[in-house]
Amino acid sequence: MQGRLKERRTNWNLMVIPVILLLSVISLINLRNADFYSGDIYHQKQVIWYLLSVIVAVVVAALDLKIFERMAWPIYIVVVILLIATAVAGKEVNNSQRWLILGGISIQASELMKVAMILLLAKVLRDSHRPEYHSLRSLWKVFLLILGPCAMILTQPDLGTTLMVLFVATIIILYEGVRWRSLFVLLGVILLIFPLSWKFGLIKEYQKDRVRLWMNPEQFKWDPEAKKLLDKTLQPEQALWAIGAGGFLGKGSFQGSKTRLRYLPEMQTDFILATYAEEHGFLGCALLGMLYTILFLWGAYVARTARDRFGVLVAVGVTAYLFIQTAANIGMVTGALPVVGLTLPFMSYGGNSLLSCMVGIGLLMNIGLYRGRT
């Protein structure tokens, strides 16, 4: 009986591999098509990142999970050092200082912090696990570990990644268990972070503009001084037109509107879904949605069946990370959320983002196959 259960669990975990492979193939084909509209060669660069990321994911899946538990602190410290180095000597692109050039490679420490934070919180909360729920007093050290990197990421500025790290960390803490009174206080503090950051200038003016335009673009319609501000709505507006133009079956590869898609300066990253939707329509988006749903359900299954507390919390964190970032990107592209600069996992161009996602998949595969080896 136990052998059959183990075989079923192994089969379920191995079945997700074709899902990842299919997402990878769709991503590379879609980036090739996006290059047709933009005249770039992003898909060629992404092939290299995919090869590297898959190798890293396989290594992560094969190693004993306890290695990552022991290395959680060193990994976190290294990424914090990279964040500090980025603030001091990072490369500035589009008024943002998010990249550190080391040996000719652009490192985005904020992306790496997503996984580093998950590993560290899983270790710290496992070590401090108690039968009763946590209070805010027992979690003050955990909050310091979260707020320090978030403050550095916010000043780059990178509002999207800051919110991602905060949300994923909050979900891990809530899963571990927090007293009701402490829960309300915690949620109140989280809700205060945004208005305080807004008031004291931690959120930059262009980021505020995105939120204002998302909430009420009509208020700027008759103001001549707001023309430049209104132009910033063009990107999400053109994304919606592209999605609608795809119809049910899509226009086909290289059949999208070059004029419309050229208005998407981030079509290879934040707005990659717009290119895909115009070419493949509702049917293609439904396929993509099904693949992501299988991925999220598998992550939830891994978290539910893991027998080691560290593995459970890592699985919860990785699944939350992939789900929230996917939902946030789709919300941005469809206009349901303001633009905050988050990529679509596995689909968007970006080596650091892809590497973080693949490390997360490797961790889930590790936990799913071995359940911590304890």
N, C-alpha and C positions, 0 to 999 in steps of 0.2 A: 504493500500500500504506500509506504513512504517512498519507495523507488518510483512508483507511478506519479506521485505528487511532484517529486523532484524533476522527472522527465517533462511533465506538463509545464512546470514553471520555467524550465530551460527552453522549451519550445516557444512559449509565450514571449520570452525575452529575445530569442533569436528572430522571431517573426518581425520585430520592429526594425531589424537591419534593412530589409527592402524598403521600408518607409523612409529611412534616412537616405538611402541611395537614390530613391525616386525624387526626394526633395532636392538632393544635390544636382541631379541631372536637370531637373526643371530650372533650378537656379542658374546653372551655367548656360543653358540654352537661352533663358530669359535675359541674362546679362549680355550675351552675344547680340541679341536683338536690340537691347538698349544701346549697345555700342553703335549699331547701325544708325540710330537717330542722333546720337551725340557725337559720333566720329572718334570715340575713344577705344581703348583696348582693355577695358576693365575685366572682361571675362578671361582673358589670357592670364592676367595676374591672379585672378581668383582660383584658377586651376591649380596654381602652385600652392596657394593657401589651403585649398581643399586637400591636396596630397599630404601636406605637412600636418594639418589638423586631424585627418583620419589616422595617421601614424600615432600622433599624440593620444587620440581617443582610445586606440587599441592598447597602448601601453598603460593608460590609466585604468582601463577595464581589466587588465591582466594582473596588476599589482595588488598586493594585500591592502585592503581598505585601511587597516591600522597604520600603514605608512602615512597616509594622508591625515589621519588623526594626529599622529606624532608631528607631522610637518605643518600643521595648521598655523601655529604661531610664526614659524620662520617664513612661510609663504605670505602671511598677512604683513609682517614687518617689511619684507622685501618690496611688496607692492606699495606700502606707505612711503618707503624711501623713494620709489619711482614717482609717486605723486608729488613729493617735495621737490625732487629733481626737475619734474615737469614745470612746477611753479617757478623755479629759479632759471632754468635754461631750456624750457620747452619751445617748440616751434609754433609760431602764431599763424593761424589760418582763419580767415573770415572773422577776425576780431575775437577768436577763441584760442587759448593756449592749452591744448589738450594732448599734444603729441611730443614725445621725446625721441630724438634720433640717436640710436646707439648702433654703431657698426653699419650704418646705412639702412637700418630697419626702423620704421616708425612704430613706436610702442605707445599705445594708449592705455595708461595705467588704470584709468577709470573703468575700462571694460574688464580688466583683469581683477579689479576689486570686487566685482559681482560674485565671482567664484571664491575668491579669497575670503570674503565676508561670510559666505555660506559655510565654508569649512570651519572657520574660527567660531562662529556662533554655535554650530553643531557641537564642537568640542567643549566650549565653555559651558553651554547649557547641559550637555551630558554630564560633565564633571560636577555640576552644581544641582543635578536633578534631585528633586525631593517629592515625596508622596503628595504633599499639599501644594496648592498653587503658589506661584511666585508673587511677591509683593514688589512694588517699585523700589523699595529699599534694598531688596536682595538683587535687583537688576541694575543698580546704578553703574557698576563697572561695565556691564554689557552696553549700556547707553553711551558711555564714553567711547567704547570701541567702534560704535556705529557713527556717532556724531562727528568725530575727528575727521575721518576720510570723507564723509558727506560734505563737511564744510570746505575741505580742499577742492572737491570736485565742483561744488557750486560756484566757487570763485574763478574757475577756469574760463568762462562760465559754461556749465553743462547741467542745465536744470533737469533734462530728461533722465540722465543717468543717476543724478542725485535722488530723484523721486523713486527710480527703480530700486536702488540699494535700500532706501528707507522702507518701501513697501514690502520687499522680499524679507528684510530683517524683521519687520513687524509680524509678518505671517509666521515666520519660524518661532518667534516669541509667543504668539498667540497659540500656536499648536502645542508648544511646550506647556502652556497653562499659566494664566494670570488671574489673580483675584478680581472679582467683579468691580470693586471700588477702584482698584489699581487700573483695570482695563479702561474705565471711563476717564480717569486722569490721563492715561497714556494716549487715548484717542484725542482728548482735548489738546494735549501738547502737540500732537502731530498736526491737528487742524490749525494750531497757532503758528506753526513754523512758516507756512506759506505767507500769511499776511505780514508777519514780522520781517521776513526776508524781503517782501515787497516794499515795506515802509522804510527799511534801513539800507536799501540799495544793493542787497546781495543778489537780487534778481535784476538783471540789466534792462535798460530801457527797451531794447529791441525785443526782449523776451516778454516784457509787459505789453508791447504793441501786439504781439501775437495773441495774447489772451484777450485784450480789448477787442481786437478785430473778430476773434472767434465768438465772443459774447454778443457783440452788437456792431457789426460792420456798417449798418445804416447810419449810425450817428456821425460818421465821417463823410457821408456821401456828398453833402453840400458845402464842405469846407475846402476851399481851394488850397489851403496850406497843408491839407492832409493827403494830397495826391500821392506822394511817395509812400505814405503809410498804406493807402488803399492798394497800391501796386503789390504790396506784400501778400494780399489775398489771392493774387493771380495763381500762385503755385497750387494751393489746395483746391481752388476753383477749377483750374485746368485738370487736376487729378480727377475730380468728380465728372467732368465732361468726358475724360478718357474712359472712365469706368462705364458711364452710360452709353458711350459710343460702341462699346464691345458687344452690347446686346446679349443674346442667349448663347450663341456659338462663337462669337468673337470674329474679328476681321482676318485673322491669320497672321503668320510670321511676316514681319517687315511691312505690314499693311496698315499700321497705325499712322495717325496724323503727325508728320514731322513738325509741322508748325505748332501744334498743340503741345507735343511732348518736349519740344525745345524750351517751353516755358517752365519746365520742371528742372531746375538746376541741380537737384539732388535725385534725379530719376534712377541713378544706379544704387542709391542707398535708401534714404527715408521714403522715397516715392516709387520704389521699384514695382510695387503692386499695381500702380496705375498703368504702366507699360504692359504688364502681364494681363490685366483685366481687359484692356482694349483689344489685345490680340487673341485672347482665349475666351472672353466673355463669361457669362454666368456659369456655364458648365465647367470651364477651367478653374474658376474660383471655388466652385463646389468641391472639385477634386482636391484642390489645395486645402480647403477647410477640413475635408475628411482626413487628409494625411496629418494635419496638425492635431485634430481631435484624437486620432489613434495615439499620437505621441503623448498627449497630455494624460489620456486614460492609462497608458502604460506607466507613466511616471507616478500616477496615483496608486496603481497596483503595486509598483515597486516599494513605495512608501508604506503601504498597508501590510505587505508580506515580509518586510525586513525584520530581523529579530534583534539586531543591535541598535541601541538608542541613537548612536552617532549616525548610523546608516539611515535610520528613519528620518532624522532631522535634515541630513544632506539631501535625501530624496525629496522631501517636502520643499526645501529651499530651491533646488534645481528646477523642479516642476513649476513652482510659483514663478520663478525667474523667466522661464520660457513662455509660460502662459500670459503673464502680465505684459511682457514686451511684445508678444504677438498681438494681443488685444489692443495695446496702446498704439502700435503702428497702424493697425487697421482703422482704429478710431481717428487717427490723424489724417490718414489718406481720404477717409469718407467724410471728414468734417465733423464727426461726432466729438472729437477732442481737439484742443489747440495743438499746434505744431510745437513739439518739444525736442525734436531731434533724436528719435529712437529708430533703429534699424529693424527690419523684419527678419527674425532668426532664420538662418540657412539660405534665405533668398537674396538679401541685400549684399552689395559689395562691401568688403572690409575684412582685413585679415584678423585684427584683434577681436572683433565681434564674433567672427566665425570660430576662432580658436576657443573663445570662452564657451560658446555653445557646444562645441564638440567635446571639450573637457567635461562639461555638464553631462553630455550623453554618455561619455566613458564612465563617469561616476555612477550614473543610473544603471548602466549595464553591469558594472562591478557589483553593485548592491543587489541587483536583480538575480544575477547568476550565483553569487556566493553568499549573499545575505550577511556579509561581514566576517565569514569564516570563523564564527565563534560557536 
